[in-house]
């Protein structure tokens, strides 16, 4: 009798770590924590149970936001000190080639290419992919931007002010964002101000 090949998470494949990720389940976005990634898939833990067996998942590796779609191959509830968390082991069912190459570099601990890459959106400057994603998600929530298609940059333009230090020692950058969205009456344009902190937290300054 021939035994089935072990799945990636049943072997020593991949690289362990802690990285931010967002899963979409039942039409809602859920913050989860990545714990291991391999060429074939990813493992993460969630504070809530996920409803579907195949879900969109965006995760951050080396400040790069990587959108993907994954199939849950194994899940288990694990009791921690004060709560129960859900541990998921997944296989990639959809991921762009360039993003897959970034995953392989991370798994193999190979440095990123030295050549600078263009920012996700015009005027992004030194903003990380995580901060840019947070800004885009807030604009979508405010109905000032259409949800970007997977792997595509949102239709926004950023004007980033120089970094400065607040009285409490926090280093921030104020960002002016020009976004647009198509409505029944045509194209509507918006100007929205944000504040980005050194740890990539994003505050909305205008409503």
C-alpha positions as CSV (number, residue, x, y, z in Angstrom):
1,X,0.0,0.0,0.0
2,X,1.4,3.4,-1.0
3,X,1.5,6.1,1.6
4,X,0.4,9.6,0.7
5,X,3.1,12.2,0.5
6,X,3.3,14.3,3.7
7,X,1.8,17.8,3.4
8,X,4.2,20.7,3.8
9,X,3.2,21.4,7.5
10,X,3.7,17.8,8.4
11,X,7.4,18.1,7.6
12,X,10.2,20.6,8.3
13,X,9.3,22.7,5.3
14,X,9.0,26.5,5.7
15,X,10.2,29.1,8.1
16,X,8.7,30.0,11.4
17,X,8.0,33.6,12.4
18,X,5.4,36.1,13.5
19,X,3.9,38.3,10.9
20,X,0.6,40.3,10.5
21,X,-2.1,39.0,8.2
22,X,-5.7,39.7,7.4
23,X,-8.2,36.9,6.5
24,X,-11.6,37.6,4.9
25,X,-14.4,35.4,6.2
26,X,-18.2,35.8,6.0
27,X,-17.7,39.2,4.3
28,X,-15.6,40.5,7.2
29,X,-11.9,41.1,7.6
30,X,-10.2,39.4,10.6
31,X,-6.8,40.2,12.0
32,X,-4.8,37.0,12.3
33,X,-1.2,36.2,13.2
34,X,1.0,34.2,10.8
35,X,3.3,31.7,12.5
36,X,4.9,29.8,9.6
37,X,5.2,30.2,5.8
38,X,6.5,27.8,3.1
39,X,6.6,27.7,-0.6
40,X,3.4,25.7,-0.6
41,X,1.4,27.5,2.0
42,X,1.1,29.3,5.3
43,X,0.1,28.7,8.9
44,X,-1.7,31.2,11.2
45,X,-3.7,31.6,14.3
46,X,-7.0,33.4,14.7
47,X,-9.0,34.5,17.7
48,X,-12.2,33.6,15.9
49,X,-13.2,30.5,13.9
50,X,-13.3,31.0,10.2
51,X,-16.4,30.1,8.3
52,X,-15.1,28.9,5.0
53,X,-12.5,26.3,3.9
54,X,-11.0,28.6,1.2
55,X,-10.5,32.3,1.9
56,X,-8.6,35.4,0.8
57,X,-5.6,36.1,2.9
58,X,-3.2,39.1,2.8
59,X,0.0,38.8,4.8
60,X,3.0,40.9,5.5
61,X,6.6,39.7,4.8
62,X,9.5,42.1,5.1
63,X,7.0,45.0,4.9
64,X,5.6,43.6,1.6
65,X,1.8,43.1,1.5
66,X,1.1,39.8,-0.2
67,X,-2.5,39.1,-1.3
68,X,-3.3,35.4,-1.8
69,X,-6.1,32.8,-1.6
70,X,-5.6,29.8,0.6
71,X,-7.3,26.4,1.2
72,X,-7.5,25.4,4.9
73,X,-6.1,21.8,5.0
74,X,-6.0,21.5,8.8
75,X,-7.5,23.4,11.7
76,X,-7.5,22.8,15.4
77,X,-8.6,24.7,18.5
78,X,-5.8,25.4,21.0
79,X,-6.3,26.5,24.6
80,X,-4.1,29.4,25.7
81,X,-3.9,30.8,29.2
82,X,-7.1,32.9,29.0
83,X,-8.7,31.9,25.7
84,X,-9.1,29.4,22.9
85,X,-7.4,30.2,19.6
86,X,-7.8,28.5,16.2
87,X,-4.7,27.3,14.4
88,X,-4.9,26.9,10.6
89,X,-2.5,25.2,8.2
90,X,-3.3,26.2,4.6
91,X,-2.1,25.7,1.0
92,X,-1.9,28.5,-1.5
93,X,-4.5,28.2,-4.3
94,X,-3.8,31.7,-5.8
95,X,-0.7,33.9,-5.5
96,X,1.0,36.2,-8.0
97,X,4.4,34.9,-9.3
98,X,6.3,38.0,-8.0
99,X,4.7,37.4,-4.5
100,X,5.5,33.7,-4.6
101,X,9.2,34.6,-5.4
102,X,9.1,37.0,-2.3
103,X,7.8,34.1,-0.2
104,X,10.6,31.8,-1.5
105,X,13.3,34.5,-0.6
106,X,11.8,34.8,2.9
107,X,11.7,31.0,3.4
108,X,15.3,30.6,2.2
109,X,16.4,33.7,4.1
110,X,17.7,35.3,1.0
111,X,17.9,39.2,1.1
112,X,15.6,41.2,-1.1
113,X,17.0,42.6,-4.3
114,X,19.0,45.8,-3.8
115,X,17.4,47.7,-6.6
116,X,14.7,50.0,-5.2
117,X,11.1,49.1,-6.1
118,X,8.4,51.6,-7.0
119,X,6.0,52.4,-4.2
120,X,2.5,50.9,-4.3
121,X,1.0,54.3,-5.1
122,X,2.3,57.6,-6.4
123,X,3.9,59.7,-3.7
124,X,4.1,56.9,-1.2
125,X,7.8,57.6,-0.5
126,X,9.0,55.7,2.5
127,X,5.6,54.6,3.7
128,X,5.5,50.8,4.2
129,X,3.2,48.5,2.4
130,X,1.4,47.9,5.6
131,X,0.7,51.6,6.2
132,X,-0.4,52.0,2.6
133,X,-2.8,49.1,2.9
134,X,-4.3,50.5,6.1
135,X,-4.9,53.9,4.3
136,X,-6.6,52.2,1.4
137,X,-8.8,50.0,3.6
138,X,-10.0,53.1,5.5
139,X,-10.8,54.9,2.3
140,X,-12.8,51.9,1.1
141,X,-14.7,51.9,4.4
142,X,-15.4,55.6,4.0
143,X,-16.7,54.9,0.4
144,X,-14.0,57.2,-0.9
145,X,-12.3,54.5,-2.9
146,X,-13.4,51.3,-4.7
147,X,-11.9,48.0,-3.4
148,X,-8.7,47.4,-5.4
149,X,-8.5,44.2,-7.4
150,X,-6.1,41.6,-6.0
151,X,-2.5,42.6,-6.9
152,X,-3.4,46.0,-8.2
153,X,-2.5,49.4,-6.6
154,X,-5.4,51.5,-5.4
155,X,-6.3,54.7,-7.4
156,X,-4.9,57.2,-4.9
157,X,-2.1,59.8,-4.8
158,X,-0.3,60.5,-1.6
159,X,1.4,63.7,-0.5
160,X,3.6,62.8,2.5
161,X,4.9,65.6,4.8
162,X,8.4,65.3,6.4
163,X,8.6,63.1,9.5
164,X,8.4,65.0,12.8
165,X,8.5,64.2,16.5
166,X,5.6,64.9,18.8
167,X,5.9,66.1,22.4
168,X,5.6,62.6,23.6
169,X,8.5,61.4,21.4
170,X,6.4,59.7,18.8
171,X,7.6,60.1,15.2
172,X,4.8,60.7,12.8
173,X,4.2,61.8,9.2
174,X,1.0,63.6,8.1
175,X,-0.3,62.3,4.8
176,X,-2.7,64.0,2.4
177,X,-4.5,61.5,0.2
178,X,-6.3,62.2,-3.1
179,X,-8.7,59.5,-4.0
180,X,-11.6,59.0,-6.4
181,X,-14.5,56.7,-6.9
182,X,-17.0,56.2,-9.7
183,X,-20.6,56.9,-8.9
184,X,-23.9,57.0,-10.9
185,X,-23.3,60.7,-11.3
186,X,-19.7,60.3,-12.6
187,X,-16.3,60.4,-10.8
188,X,-16.1,61.9,-7.3
189,X,-12.8,63.1,-5.9
190,X,-11.9,63.3,-2.2
191,X,-9.0,64.7,-0.2
192,X,-8.4,62.9,3.2
193,X,-5.7,63.5,5.8
194,X,-4.1,60.7,7.8
195,X,-1.3,60.5,10.3
196,X,1.2,57.6,10.1
197,X,3.2,56.6,13.2
198,X,6.6,55.0,13.3
199,X,5.0,51.7,14.1
200,X,2.7,51.9,11.0
201,X,-0.4,52.8,13.0
202,X,-2.6,55.1,10.9
203,X,-4.9,57.7,12.3
204,X,-7.7,59.4,10.3
205,X,-7.4,63.2,10.7
206,X,-10.4,64.3,8.6
207,X,-13.9,62.8,8.4
